Amino acid sequence: MNATMNTTNKTVTFSNGKTFDVYAKITKAGLRYFYFSGSNGRFMPVSKKDIK
């Protein structure tokens, strides 16, 4: 499997006004979307319906 994160040129904006770039990763179950959280220091999953 390809374990690298690929950029999608899309963003996600949360209700607190913070905006993050969205990354995609191909997993066994299919394509998953993530954003990088600087406070947690890791990639966090994000719902496809939240991506703009």
N, C-alpha and C positions, 0 to 999 in steps of 0.2 A: 504494500500500500504506500501511497505517497503521503508522507506525514508533514509536508511543508504547508505553510499558510500562504495563500495566494490573494493578492489584492483584488478587490471587485470594483473600485472606483465609485462606491456608494457610501452613504453615511447613515448613521442612526442617531436620532435626537431623542433624548429622554425628557420626561415632564419637568425636570429641574433645569432644563436648558442646555445641558451638556451634550456635545456632539462628538462622535467618534467615527473613525474610518472602519469599514466592515471588511473582514477577511473571510475567505472560504477555504474549507478543507474537505477533501474527499475521504469518507470513512467507509467502513464495511456496510453500514446501513444507508449510505448515500451522502449527498452533499449537505454539509452543515455550515452555519454562519456564526462568526465570532467577532468580538471587538476586543481591543487590548485595553485593559484597565490598569492605569499607572499606579493607582493606590493599592491594588492587589498584586500587581506585578505579574499578571498572567492573562491569557485570553479567556474571555467569558462568553458563554453562548448567548445568542440573540435570536429572537423570533423573526421569521421571514416577513411577517406582517408589519413589523416595526421599521424595516429598512426602507429608506427613501431613495 
